[in-house]
Amino acid sequence: MNDYLASSGDNQKEFTRRAFLIGAAQGLGLLMLGGRLGWLQIAEGQRYQMMSDKNRIDVKMMPPSRGLIFDRSGNKLAENHKNYRVLITPEQAADPQQALLMLQELVGLSEREIEKALELVRKLAKFSSVEIKDQLSWEDLAKIEVHLPDLPGISIDVGEIRYYPLKESGAHIVGYVGAPTQEDIESNNIYTLPGFKVGKTGIENSQNKSLVGKVGFSHYEVNVQGREIQEIEHQQPLKGESTYLTIDEPLQRFTQERLSSEQSASAVIMDAYSGEIYAMASHPSFDPNLFVRGMSAETWENLLEMRGHPLINKTIAGQYPPASTFKMITGLAALKAGIINAQTHVHCSGSYDYNRQRFHCWKNSGHGSLDLDQALAQSCDTFFYKIATEVGIDRISQTARDFGLGEKFNFGLSGELSGLVPDKNWKMGHFGQSWRPGDTIVSSIGQGSFLATPLQLAVMTARMINGGMAVIPSILRASSAQSPQWQPLEFSRQHLALIKQGMDHVITHPKGTANKSAIPENRYQMGGKTGTAQVRRITASQRAQGVLNQNLPWEDRHHALFVGYAPLRKPRYVCSVVVEHGVGGSAAAAPIARDLMYKTQKIAPATRQITADKGA
Amino acid sequence: MARGIHIKDDSSLFSRIERLDWFYIGLICMLASIGLICLYSAAHGSFYPWAIRHFIRFSLGFTVMIIIALIPVRIWFRLSWPAYAGGLLLLIAVEVMGHIGMGAQRWINLGFINLQPSEVMKVATIMVLARYYHMASPEYIKQWQSLIAPALIVAAPTILVLFQPDLGTALMLIMAAAGVVFIAGAPLWWFGLAIGTALAAMPVGWHFIHDYQKQRILTFLNPEADPLGAGYHIMQSKIALGSGGLSGKGFLEGTQSRLNFLPEKQTDFIFTLWVEEWGMLGGAALLLICAALLFIGIRIALQSKIAFSRYMALGLSINFSLYVFINIAMVMGLIPVVGVPLPLISYGGTAMLTSMIAFGLILSCQTSKSRHMNRL
């Protein structure tokens, strides 16, 4: 039998040594763990703290209410209606499909709506709500409300939807909102909110930044599945700023209504001193609510194909030869250059020959001998042909620019076109031809290459009758009450008065081209100028045959123009009217201007300024 | 040769109770309390479902530990082989049931507890090895033949555990056994050779491990590469650990665990939960408690006059330290994810029971201060 002791001294010593090694290894191991802990928690703690927060905190954006748009006296031009939506929350519904079928019996969902909802239910987390249908009618809303206890998982939620009470009347000014583009989404994360809209046209577009408001934030703590556990921080959304326009709602409605007698027309009514636009209408128009609430493909195609470009605001994007409404410019240029004076007479035989070229006056029989006043009132072409060659295109074009032609005012509506004021350089640059005296002759009566928008024509008229101040149009109501100081133009009051006298006589003189459109009530009387813009050259054969313009196809008929102001003494309001293919300024445009000017004076929008908005 | 043995123990029950190392027991209670706090927090501030059962299990385990501690170590000496044989039978039973039932199964439902035989087996293997080296002469231990028996003793349960398959437990079993061989005085160069061979065998072993195990190792090597896939758990664990900072987020305030970003927070990843809420200070305190337990474990082994007691006490202490190291290193991303609980803190019946048995056995060595040990 082996007689050794398990506890022999040697063995004991060896064990102690080994135990010490084990202890050292364990101590080292623990130290290493402690060191690693310190590294993670102290050295890298901040980084992991951030990662932990990123894990647990989710940010939910809350849409701000879009700012409203008011007219000058507080009438709403764009407002927010409640948009009731019905939602389904899968985790609360025992059987989503069953719930949807029950809902279908109540409010008649289409198969597509059901399919779409079910697909989202399958895709999204069980606790997130899925929209089934929005823009619920009151009737449907009530039905669902009553049956809610029997519809587990179904809920009703209210959002906002834009509404334009003026419908067609305000479409071109106010514009509309629509789904944001990819670019919008990249520029501002507010557009990632489901259903959040961006201003597409008009004021909605130009003032979009201030109308949008500021998004609200809700910082939620979420668990690993993404379910909201509790709210940590809350920041209310900030409602968008309201926009106040210079527009007068009743006058705007009236203007739109008045234009509807024509196939395609536009009109601007403006304050000659402040430049405030009181009404701005383009006919045909469209209901902007269709763009918000959805329209059929048929309606859309109809809008695209309809005669008169309903989607375009022709007051700023329609460019027409100013025609005879331009004669004031030629006259003023001649007066300023000292080429004519009030007494200068020109004989009109019905045409004017220059360099073996014949230029016709609209009146074949001729006007006989007349001065500037009569030439304006009767719109004699020959008078201006005659003086034009002496004045020269440079001075005419400069005067045109002084009065706002060829200029973009950037007054708050997008889509503004600049029209065209031609000169020698322009012609060379565009056609590679030098300017000929014949061009000046044609230009003197606003034909040829000259183009102007109805807004420019209104501005031109305003500058003529306000004492030669370079008023600039505005549509956004200024925050300060005081009227702006405009740059005075370098035209003598005498010359301007002379021009105005001629324009007065257009209406008041028996021979005036728009004498028939005189306002019966004398104190509301207006002055103005007619214009008839050729769309097609009148061929020699047509002239010989005496073809009436109104018998031509619509597209070939002349545009009818009128610029006017009222009242006759100390005018305050100016207007411009363009009737596309309306044949004649005196016949088609002047009567509209008469009604507009009369209504404007009745309403007197200049006095209808409110300081506090009644609607907000 | 019949090798009966008598370990003479002159201690009365009363003197044993008197001798019990209450500081050691106090440390054990502190660990269990940390577990209780963590499980209360893991259930979002509720005793249900984990903390209450953890407490009941600890109470039972505590009783078992005290009883074991008061039983003379010679009894445990005698029960070594029966315990080993019983453990082996249970392992085989699990294996058979696994084949009949569905897929890998690691536990037997005993009604009151889901017993994992592999856990019990670790304790039994250490007991048998301690017994074996108790019997072996120091000279014999230096001869290679002395390794044959321990190799067989370890191989039997290891192979069965590998069949489950549970690579982590198998490796721990081997490491704990190697620990006993080491403290028994086997030549150091054997271990050098063993480690060298193991390293060389790694590439070969790669072909034999399961795909999910390969994935774990790959994930361990680069957890950020796949933060939403397999690397997710370890990434979230590191975030939880790191975000705890010096003083932690506060009791019940651990967002990673409260919001379920932390996986297995009540079991394997409970250390993460603890330091997320209690920070570096809490983590250091826990490590210090473990250090104290290990230190006392060594002291008990050194003070014991009986070879069996020394080997068993230190062997079990090493086993405990392996749990702690592997678990904490795993949640810190230092080693691949293996299913190893943190003793007394993680929620789990078998781990609690075997830990308490092991502590009981260590205490039994401590209370049995025999002056004589005779061999017949």
HADDOCK unambig.tbl for C-alpha pairs under 7 A between the chains (distance, minus, plus):
assign (segid A and resid 4 and name CA) (segid B and resid 137 and name CA) 6.96 0.50 0.50
assign (segid A and resid 6 and name CA) (segid B and resid 134 and name CA) 6.34 0.50 0.50
assign (segid A and resid 6 and name CA) (segid B and resid 137 and name CA) 6.93 0.50 0.50
assign (segid A and resid 6 and name CA) (segid B and resid 307 and name CA) 5.81 0.50 0.50
assign (segid A and resid 7 and name CA) (segid B and resid 305 and name CA) 6.55 0.50 0.50
assign (segid A and resid 7 and name CA) (segid B and resid 306 and name CA) 6.62 0.50 0.50
assign (segid A and resid 7 and name CA) (segid B and resid 307 and name CA) 6.26 0.50 0.50
assign (segid A and resid 11 and name CA) (segid B and resid 138 and name CA) 6.49 0.50 0.50
assign (segid A and resid 14 and name CA) (segid B and resid 185 and name CA) 6.48 0.50 0.50
assign (segid A and resid 15 and name CA) (segid B and resid 183 and name CA) 5.92 0.50 0.50
assign (segid A and resid 15 and name CA) (segid B and resid 184 and name CA) 6.63 0.50 0.50
assign (segid A and resid 15 and name CA) (segid B and resid 185 and name CA) 6.57 0.50 0.50
assign (segid A and resid 16 and name CA) (segid B and resid 302 and name CA) 6.52 0.50 0.50
assign (segid A and resid 18 and name CA) (segid B and resid 183 and name CA) 5.25 0.50 0.50
assign (segid A and resid 19 and name CA) (segid B and resid 183 and name CA) 6.35 0.50 0.50
assign (segid A and resid 19 and name CA) (segid B and resid 298 and name CA) 6.56 0.50 0.50
assign (segid A and resid 23 and name CA) (segid B and resid 298 and name CA) 6.99 0.50 0.50
assign (segid A and resid 26 and name CA) (segid B and resid 321 and name CA) 7.00 0.50 0.50
assign (segid A and resid 27 and name CA) (segid B and resid 291 and name CA) 6.93 0.50 0.50
assign (segid A and resid 29 and name CA) (segid B and resid 325 and name CA) 6.93 0.50 0.50
assign (segid A and resid 30 and name CA) (segid B and resid 287 and name CA) 6.60 0.50 0.50
assign (segid A and resid 33 and name CA) (segid B and resid 329 and name CA) 6.73 0.50 0.50
assign (segid A and resid 34 and name CA) (segid B and resid 284 and name CA) 6.46 0.50 0.50
assign (segid A and resid 37 and name CA) (segid B and resid 280 and name CA) 6.83 0.50 0.50
assign (segid A and resid 38 and name CA) (segid B and resid 280 and name CA) 6.59 0.50 0.50
assign (segid A and resid 40 and name CA) (segid B and resid 241 and name CA) 6.74 0.50 0.50
assign (segid A and resid 40 and name CA) (segid B and resid 242 and name CA) 4.66 0.50 0.50
assign (segid A and resid 41 and name CA) (segid B and resid 241 and name CA) 6.43 0.50 0.50
assign (segid A and resid 41 and name CA) (segid B and resid 242 and name CA) 4.14 0.50 0.50
assign (segid A and resid 41 and name CA) (segid B and resid 243 and name CA) 6.39 0.50 0.50
assign (segid A and resid 41 and name CA) (segid B and resid 244 and name CA) 6.19 0.50 0.50
assign (segid A and resid 41 and name CA) (segid B and resid 245 and name CA) 4.43 0.50 0.50
assign (segid A and resid 41 and name CA) (segid B and resid 246 and name CA) 6.42 0.50 0.50
assign (segid A and resid 41 and name CA) (segid B and resid 280 and name CA) 6.53 0.50 0.50
assign (segid A and resid 42 and name CA) (segid B and resid 245 and name CA) 5.72 0.50 0.50
assign (segid A and resid 42 and name CA) (segid B and resid 246 and name CA) 6.33 0.50 0.50
assign (segid A and resid 44 and name CA) (segid B and resid 242 and name CA) 6.45 0.50 0.50
assign (segid A and resid 45 and name CA) (segid B and resid 242 and name CA) 4.65 0.50 0.50
assign (segid A and resid 45 and name CA) (segid B and resid 243 and name CA) 5.26 0.50 0.50
assign (segid A and resid 45 and name CA) (segid B and resid 245 and name CA) 5.33 0.50 0.50
assign (segid A and resid 46 and name CA) (segid B and resid 243 and name CA) 6.85 0.50 0.50
assign (segid A and resid 48 and name CA) (segid B and resid 239 and name CA) 4.90 0.50 0.50
assign (segid A and resid 48 and name CA) (segid B and resid 242 and name CA) 5.02 0.50 0.50
assign (segid A and resid 48 and name CA) (segid B and resid 243 and name CA) 4.76 0.50 0.50
assign (segid A and resid 49 and name CA) (segid B and resid 242 and name CA) 6.71 0.50 0.50
assign (segid A and resid 49 and name CA) (segid B and resid 243 and name CA) 4.02 0.50 0.50
assign (segid A and resid 51 and name CA) (segid B and resid 239 and name CA) 6.49 0.50 0.50
assign (segid A and resid 52 and name CA) (segid B and resid 239 and name CA) 5.97 0.50 0.50
assign (segid A and resid 52 and name CA) (segid B and resid 240 and name CA) 6.82 0.50 0.50
assign (segid A and resid 52 and name CA) (segid B and resid 243 and name CA) 6.41 0.50 0.50
assign (segid A and resid 52 and name CA) (segid B and resid 256 and name CA) 6.78 0.50 0.50
assign (segid A and resid 222 and name CA) (segid B and resid 259 and name CA) 6.91 0.50 0.50
assign (segid A and resid 223 and name CA) (segid B and resid 259 and name CA) 4.17 0.50 0.50
assign (segid A and resid 223 and name CA) (segid B and resid 260 and name CA) 6.16 0.50 0.50
assign (segid A and resid 224 and name CA) (segid B and resid 259 and name CA) 5.91 0.50 0.50
assign (segid A and resid 224 and name CA) (segid B and resid 260 and name CA) 5.55 0.50 0.50
assign (segid A and resid 224 and name CA) (segid B and resid 261 and name CA) 5.18 0.50 0.50
